[in-house]
Amino acid sequence: METTPANTLGYFIAGYTVIFGTMLVYLVSLVVRHRNLMQEKRMLEDLEKEKK
């Protein structure tokens, strides 16, 4: 009787999909935060110029 290892390829693919999906969501979040920060910085610089 021959025994073979369990077929875990589906779990392997699912695990990497979750990991890379999470990383992608995190990177998109960082880009959005950076864009908002730069927009707020420009707004504050404009307000400072108007104040002077």
Backbone as CSV, one residue per row, in Angstrom:
resi,resn,N_x,N_y,N_z,CA_x,CA_y,CA_z,C_x,C_y,C_z
1,MET,0.846,-1.181,0.000,0.000,0.000,0.000,0.891,1.245,0.000
2,GLU,0.635,2.111,-0.961,1.435,3.310,-1.134,0.762,4.499,-0.442
3,THR,1.539,5.275,0.308,0.982,6.479,0.936,1.639,7.694,0.308
4,THR,0.854,8.697,0.071,1.361,9.942,-0.521,1.059,11.087,0.427
5,PRO,1.841,12.155,0.338,1.566,13.310,1.186,0.207,13.929,0.851
6,ALA,-0.358,14.580,1.817,-1.651,15.229,1.598,-1.495,16.343,0.563
7,ASN,-2.518,16.528,-0.232,-2.503,17.579,-1.246,-2.925,18.900,-0.585
8,THR,-1.940,19.745,-0.317,-2.202,21.019,0.372,-1.975,22.217,-0.535
9,LEU,-1.926,21.994,-1.832,-1.682,23.087,-2.772,-2.758,24.174,-2.652
10,GLY,-3.994,23.788,-2.446,-5.077,24.766,-2.302,-4.864,25.676,-1.102
11,TYR,-4.436,25.091,0.022,-4.161,25.899,1.213,-2.961,26.814,0.995
12,PHE,-1.975,26.316,0.284,-0.786,27.097,-0.040,-1.165,28.337,-0.844
13,ILE,-1.949,28.131,-1.881,-2.385,29.245,-2.737,-3.276,30.203,-1.949
14,ALA,-4.185,29.666,-1.153,-5.073,30.524,-0.358,-4.277,31.355,0.635
15,GLY,-3.283,30.758,1.265,-2.453,31.489,2.229,-1.712,32.635,1.578
16,TYR,-1.087,32.374,0.443,-0.371,33.442,-0.248,-1.318,34.507,-0.772
17,THR,-2.506,34.111,-1.185,-3.490,35.087,-1.648,-3.878,36.027,-0.510
18,VAL,-4.110,35.475,0.669,-4.456,36.296,1.835,-3.300,37.218,2.206
19,ILE,-2.097,36.689,2.225,-0.936,37.499,2.599,-0.733,38.647,1.623
20,PHE,-0.702,38.347,0.331,-0.475,39.403,-0.657,-1.663,40.354,-0.758
21,GLY,-2.858,39.863,-0.549,-4.029,40.747,-0.529,-3.945,41.728,0.619
22,THR,-3.545,41.240,1.788,-3.386,42.115,2.949,-2.299,43.150,2.702
23,MET,-1.204,42.724,2.110,-0.119,43.667,1.804,-0.576,44.719,0.805
24,LEU,-1.359,44.324,-0.185,-1.863,45.266,-1.179,-2.791,46.292,-0.529
25,VAL,-3.690,45.832,0.331,-4.596,46.757,1.029,-3.794,47.728,1.882
26,TYR,-2.761,47.246,2.570,-1.915,48.105,3.407,-1.189,49.152,2.560
27,LEU,-0.639,48.745,1.420,0.064,49.697,0.556,-0.885,50.752,-0.006
28,VAL,-2.085,50.336,-0.397,-3.078,51.308,-0.887,-3.431,52.283,0.227
29,SER,-3.571,51.782,1.448,-3.864,52.639,2.590,-2.744,53.656,2.803
30,LEU,-1.499,53.220,2.688,-0.366,54.142,2.853,-0.361,55.219,1.771
31,VAL,-0.660,54.835,0.537,-0.683,55.804,-0.565,-1.780,56.836,-0.340
32,VAL,-2.950,56.380,0.075,-4.073,57.306,0.316,-3.736,58.249,1.467
33,ARG,-3.156,57.721,2.540,-2.768,58.577,3.665,-1.729,59.599,3.249
34,HIS,-0.757,59.173,2.454,0.289,60.094,2.006,-0.306,61.195,1.136
35,ARG,-1.214,60.817,0.233,-1.847,61.815,-0.622,-2.642,62.819,0.214
36,ASN,-3.392,62.329,1.198,-4.162,63.230,2.058,-3.246,64.134,2.872
37,LEU,-2.133,63.597,3.347,-1.184,64.390,4.118,-0.597,65.502,3.266
38,MET,-0.228,65.200,2.018,0.331,66.222,1.128,-0.718,67.285,0.797
39,GLN,-1.962,66.868,0.654,-3.040,67.819,0.371,-3.233,68.753,1.570
40,GLU,-3.222,68.215,2.775,-3.360,69.042,3.972,-2.162,69.972,4.142
41,LYS,-0.976,69.487,3.795,0.226,70.315,3.885,0.109,71.508,2.942
42,ARG,-0.331,71.262,1.685,-0.514,72.358,0.733,-1.557,73.349,1.231
43,MET,-2.643,72.834,1.817,-3.689,73.709,2.335,-3.151,74.584,3.454
44,LEU,-2.372,74.008,4.358,-1.802,74.789,5.454,-0.796,75.814,4.943
45,GLU,-0.021,75.464,3.933,0.930,76.414,3.354,0.176,77.568,2.707
46,ASP,-0.935,77.274,2.003,-1.749,78.323,1.401,-2.342,79.245,2.462
47,LEU,-2.836,78.662,3.550,-3.390,79.475,4.626,-2.313,80.359,5.260
48,GLU,-1.116,79.830,5.375,-0.005,80.603,5.937,0.360,81.774,5.021
49,LYS,0.334,81.537,3.702,0.629,82.606,2.753,-0.436,83.691,2.815
50,GLU,-1.699,83.286,2.941,-2.791,84.266,3.030,-2.709,85.074,4.305
51,LYS,-2.209,84.444,5.345,-2.125,85.106,6.645,-1.087,86.226,6.620
52,LYS,-0.040,86.071,5.835,1.041,87.069,5.793,0.730,88.242,4.935
